[in-house]
Amino acid sequence: MPRMSKIEVSAINLRIPAEKQRNYSELIKKIYKERIAIKVYGDTFIAMTDFDADSGVGVFSKYSEIDIDGDWFDIEDFGPADPVKVEGVSIPESLRPNLSSFYFELNEDAHVVSYEAYSESKSLSARSVEKYFRGVLNKRKISLEFGRVEADSVKNYGEVERILNLSDLRELKIVIKRPNSDDVSGDLASVIEERLREQNGEEYEEIIRSKNNDGLVPNSRTRKLAIVGAENGEVSAKSLVNGVQVPHTTAEKPEKIVDTYDKNETSTKVMFQKLARKMIQKINKMRSET
């Protein structure tokens, strides 16, 4: 029986401001051509190292930046390395260790980048991808051409639903950064985008609290607003459990599509693109309901 390989796909939602030309392919192409690497945590960096505008498919590369001149550890002597041994180490200045690569795919109509979050026993966290985009989009060469582009991980829709259905829900907070309403997005995203644009606003926040013993019962509008928040910000809440307020948030819970495949029959790239299509279909379905 063949050993099956696991793959996970997540997504990030990009929004170019309305006053700029909303050409997401050009945005990604610009990022790729600028060859910008962003530190996402510790000694780990992410860079966009390939992008084909025709297919929308590219590659994120994750690598480590190490201090060559720092102290070294000798695993044979199990202690600090002898300076003589260290002097014999020669690593070309242009090389970086611990490379791992992940496919991504831009869907321009949905302004969403789907990416491999887990593949080949290596992972790329949603927080890292979000941090990469926010860092690179803040670079002057990018912002001068495209303005202040927002980037948020698409949060887990199931987690949003779970929060909305909590028993003894005492507080619900929905934060929405400027959305990009499109042909698929429902009326609510358009209303919020227009409301923020008219008032030169960047972020919409709605908080509902209840002191009633029965707790909050979110209505249809609030549920739709939470879906918009899942793609453009964050949904958080507090519920009462055994007399204690318990916090809940979508912040660290990205939407994921997971599957397994036989590498002898299907390539990683083909499998990734299959799941990326499923991700876009799911996002479009949720948007159409708002």
C-alpha positions in Angstrom: 0.0 0.0 0.0 1.5 3.4 -1.0 2.4 5.9 1.7 0.0 8.9 1.3 1.4 12.4 1.5 -0.6 15.1 3.3 -1.1 18.6 2.0 -2.9 21.6 3.6 -3.9 24.8 1.8 -4.7 28.1 3.4 -5.4 31.6 2.0 -4.8 35.3 2.4 -7.1 38.0 1.3 -5.5 41.1 -0.4 -7.3 44.4 -0.9 -5.9 47.2 -3.0 -7.7 50.5 -2.1 -10.5 51.7 -4.4 -8.6 54.8 -5.6 -5.9 52.6 -7.1 -6.1 50.3 -10.0 -7.1 46.9 -8.6 -4.7 44.8 -10.6 -3.7 42.0 -8.3 -1.6 40.2 -10.9 0.5 43.3 -11.3 0.8 43.6 -7.6 2.2 40.1 -7.2 4.4 40.6 -10.2 5.8 43.8 -8.7 6.5 42.0 -5.4 8.2 39.2 -7.2 10.4 41.5 -9.3 11.5 43.5 -6.3 13.1 40.4 -4.7 12.2 41.4 -1.1 12.7 39.0 1.8 10.9 39.6 5.1 11.9 38.4 8.5 8.8 36.6 9.9 10.2 35.3 13.2 13.6 34.5 14.8 16.1 33.8 12.1 13.4 32.8 9.5 12.7 34.8 6.4 10.2 34.4 3.5 10.6 35.6 0.0 8.7 35.2 -3.2 11.0 33.4 -5.6 8.8 32.6 -8.6 5.6 33.8 -10.2 4.0 33.1 -13.5 1.5 35.8 -14.3 -0.3 33.6 -16.9 -1.1 30.8 -14.5 -1.1 32.8 -11.3 1.2 30.2 -9.7 4.3 31.0 -7.8 6.6 29.9 -5.0 7.3 31.1 -1.5 10.7 30.3 -0.2 11.4 30.0 3.5 15.0 30.0 4.8 17.2 30.9 7.8 19.6 33.8 8.2 22.4 32.7 10.5 25.3 34.5 12.1 28.4 33.0 10.5 30.6 35.0 12.9 28.8 33.9 16.0 29.9 31.1 18.4 29.6 27.5 17.1 28.6 24.3 18.9 30.6 21.0 18.3 28.2 18.0 18.6 31.2 15.6 18.7 32.9 17.3 21.7 29.5 18.4 22.9 30.6 21.9 23.8 31.9 25.1 22.3 33.7 24.5 19.0 37.5 24.8 18.8 38.4 28.1 16.9 40.7 26.1 14.6 37.7 24.0 13.4 35.6 27.1 12.9 38.3 28.7 10.8 37.9 25.8 8.4 34.3 26.6 7.8 33.7 28.3 4.5 30.1 29.2 3.5 29.6 31.4 0.4 28.2 34.8 1.4 25.2 34.4 -0.9 24.0 31.1 0.5 21.3 30.6 3.2 20.4 27.3 5.0 17.1 25.5 5.8 15.4 26.2 2.5 11.8 25.0 2.1 9.5 25.9 -0.8 5.8 26.2 -1.0 3.5 26.8 -4.0 1.0 29.7 -4.0 -1.7 30.6 -6.5 -3.3 34.0 -7.1 -7.0 34.1 -7.9 -7.3 37.7 -9.3 -11.1 37.8 -9.3 -11.3 36.8 -5.6 -8.1 38.8 -4.8 -7.0 35.8 -2.8 -3.6 34.0 -2.6 -4.0 30.4 -1.7 -0.8 28.7 -0.5 0.6 25.4 0.8 0.4 25.6 4.5 1.8 22.0 4.9 3.5 19.8 2.4 6.4 17.4 2.3 6.5 17.4 6.1 7.2 21.1 6.1 4.9 23.9 7.2 4.3 27.6 6.4 2.1 29.2 9.1 -0.7 31.6 8.3 0.9 34.1 10.7 4.2 34.0 8.8 2.5 34.5 5.4 0.4 37.4 6.8 3.5 39.0 8.3 5.4 38.6 5.0 2.7 40.3 3.0 2.2 43.1 5.5 6.0 43.7 5.5 6.4 43.6 1.8 3.3 45.7 1.1 4.6 48.4 3.4 7.8 48.8 1.3 7.9 52.2 -0.4 8.3 50.8 -4.0 5.1 48.8 -3.5 3.0 51.4 -1.6 3.8 54.2 -4.0 2.2 52.3 -6.9 -0.6 50.4 -5.1 -1.3 52.4 -2.0 -2.0 50.9 1.4 -2.8 47.3 0.5 -4.5 45.3 3.3 -3.6 41.6 3.8 -5.4 39.3 6.2 -5.5 35.5 6.5 -8.9 34.0 5.7 -10.1 32.7 9.1 -11.8 29.4 9.7 -15.5 29.8 8.8 -16.3 26.9 11.1 -14.7 28.6 14.0 -16.7 31.8 13.3 -19.9 29.7 13.3 -18.8 28.0 16.6 -18.3 31.4 18.2 -21.7 32.7 17.0 -23.4 29.6 18.4 -21.7 29.7 21.9 -24.0 29.2 24.8 -24.1 32.1 27.3 -22.4 34.4 24.8 -21.7 37.7 26.6 -19.7 39.7 24.2 -19.1 39.6 20.4 -16.5 41.8 18.7 -16.1 42.0 14.9 -13.2 44.0 13.4 -13.2 44.6 9.7 -10.3 46.4 7.9 -11.2 48.0 4.6 -12.7 45.2 2.4 -12.6 44.9 -1.4 -16.2 44.2 -2.4 -16.3 42.4 -5.8 -18.8 40.7 -8.1 -19.0 37.8 -5.7 -19.1 39.7 -2.4 -22.5 40.4 -0.9 -24.1 43.8 -0.2 -22.7 44.0 3.3 -19.1 44.1 2.3 -19.9 46.8 -0.3 -21.7 48.9 2.4 -18.8 48.7 4.8 -16.2 49.5 2.1 -18.2 52.6 1.0 -18.9 53.7 4.5 -15.1 53.6 5.3 -14.2 55.3 2.0 -16.6 58.2 2.5 -15.3 58.9 6.0 -11.6 58.3 5.2 -11.7 55.3 7.5 -9.5 52.2 7.6 -11.2 50.0 10.1 -14.8 49.2 11.2 -15.5 47.7 14.6 -18.7 46.5 16.1 -19.1 45.2 19.7 -22.3 43.7 21.1 -22.6 42.9 24.8 -25.3 41.3 26.9 -26.0 41.2 30.6 -29.1 39.1 30.1 -28.9 35.6 31.7 -29.8 34.1 28.3 -26.8 35.7 26.6 -26.5 37.1 23.1 -28.4 35.6 20.1 -26.7 36.9 16.9 -29.1 37.9 14.2 -28.8 37.4 10.4 -27.0 40.7 9.9 -24.4 40.0 12.7 -23.7 36.5 11.2 -23.1 38.0 7.8 -20.9 40.7 9.4 -18.9 38.0 11.1 -18.2 36.3 7.7 -16.9 39.6 6.3 -14.7 39.9 9.5 -13.4 36.4 8.9 -11.8 37.5 5.7 -10.9 41.1 6.5 -10.1 41.2 10.1 -11.0 39.2 13.2 -14.0 37.8 15.2 -13.6 37.5 18.9 -16.0 36.8 21.8 -16.4 36.1 25.5 -18.7 33.5 26.9 -19.6 32.5 30.4 -18.5 29.0 31.4 -19.2 27.9 35.0 -19.4 31.6 36.0 -16.1 32.5 34.4 -15.7 34.6 31.3 -13.8 32.6 28.6 -12.2 34.4 25.5 -12.5 33.1 22.0 -10.9 34.4 18.8 -10.3 33.5 15.1 -6.9 35.1 15.2 -4.9 31.9 15.2 -7.3 29.7 13.3 -7.0 30.0 9.5 -9.3 28.3 7.1 -7.7 25.1 5.8 -8.4 22.5 3.1 -6.7 19.2 3.8 -6.2 16.1 1.7 -3.8 13.3 1.1 -2.5 12.0 -2.2 -0.2 9.4 -3.7 2.9 11.1 -5.1 3.5 8.2 -7.5 0.2 9.2 -9.2 -0.2 12.9 -8.7 2.4 15.7 -8.4 2.5 18.1 -5.5 1.8 21.0 -7.8 -1.3 19.4 -9.4 -2.7 18.4 -6.0 -2.0 21.9 -4.6 -3.9 23.5 -7.5 -6.8 21.2 -7.0 -7.1 22.3 -3.3 -6.5 25.9 -4.2 -9.6 25.7 -6.5 -11.6 24.2 -3.7 -10.5 27.1 -1.4 -11.6 29.7 -3.8 -15.0 27.9 -4.3 -15.5 27.9 -0.6 -14.6 31.6 -0.2 -16.8 32.6 -3.1 -19.7 30.6 -1.6 -19.3 32.3 1.8 -19.1 35.8 0.2 -22.2 35.2 -1.8 -24.1 34.6 1.4 -23.2 38.1 2.9 
